[in-house]
Amino acid sequence: MILRPLFYLFLGIIVYCLTRLILKTLWMPRQETPAKPQAEELVQNPFCQTYIPKRSALRRNIDGRECFFCNQECYEGFLEKKGDLKDPTPDSPRVKKQS
């Protein structure tokens, strides 16, 4: 006696949940998830020891290895500290400063 109304109640809840799920997937527009930003590789400047993004760093080959600098001043300071007066990269001529 009491089982029949409980069965219909349980069946009604299942039909309601399934109907809601189907309508939600059909009528609701799917929201695009924003693309996750890619992690940037950081490289260390050998002169001032700061970390900078690799894509925006100043690249120079020194003694056969690639070094990254945050700007031209750090690059020149590194050369002065190292004792090199010549520019090891032929593609970037040094500009002499006039005093």
N, C-alpha and C positions, 0 to 999 in steps of 0.2 A: 503494500500500500504506500508506504512512505518512500520506497525505492524509485517508483516511477517518476514522481516530481523531481527528485534529486537527479535522476538520470537526464531528464529534460533540461534542468538547470545547467548541468555540466555540459551537455551537448550545445546549449545556447551560448555558453561562455566560449566554447571552442570555435563555434561558427562566427561569433562576434570578433574574436582575436584574428582568425584567418582572414575575414573580410577586411578588417582594418589594415592588416599587413599588406594585402593585395592592393587595396586602394592607395595606400601610402607609397608603394613602389611604382604604381602606374601614373599617378597624378602629380606627385611632388617632383619638381625638377631637381635633378641631381646637382649638388653643389660641387664645383671644382675645388679640389684642395690645392692651395698654393704650393708651388714647387719649393722644395727645401733648398735653401742656399747651400752651395757647395763650400766645403771647408777649404780655405786658402792655405797653401803651404807657406810657412814663414821661414825666412833665412836670417842668419845672424851677420850683422855688419862686423867685419874683423877690426875696424878702427874704433868705433864708439860702442860696440857690443850690444847694440839694440837689435830687436827682431823686426823685420819689415816683410810685407807681402812680396813673394817672389816675382809676381807679374809686374810690380811697379819698381823693382830694384834696378839700380845701375849695375850692369854686368860687365866684368872685366876679367880677362885671363891673366893671371899672375903666376909665374913659374910653373906653367902647365896645368894649373887648376883654376876653376871658375870661382871667382869671388863676387860677392854682392855688396853693394854700398847703397846707403840711403840717398846720397847726393854727391855732387862733384867735389865738394869741400872735404867730405870724409875720404873720398878716394885720393885726393891730393895729400891730405894729412897722412894717410896710410903710406903713400909713396915716400914722403919726407921722413917719416918715422923709420921706415925700412931702409932708407938710404939710397933708394933708386931716384936718379934725377931724370931718367928717360921714361917715356911712356911705353909700356910693353904692348899696348894694343894699337896697331897701326890705323884702325878705323876711326879712332877718336883723337884727333890732334889736340895737344894741350894748348891752351891759350895763355900766353905770358901776361902777367899782370904788370902794368906800368905804375910806378910809384910817383 
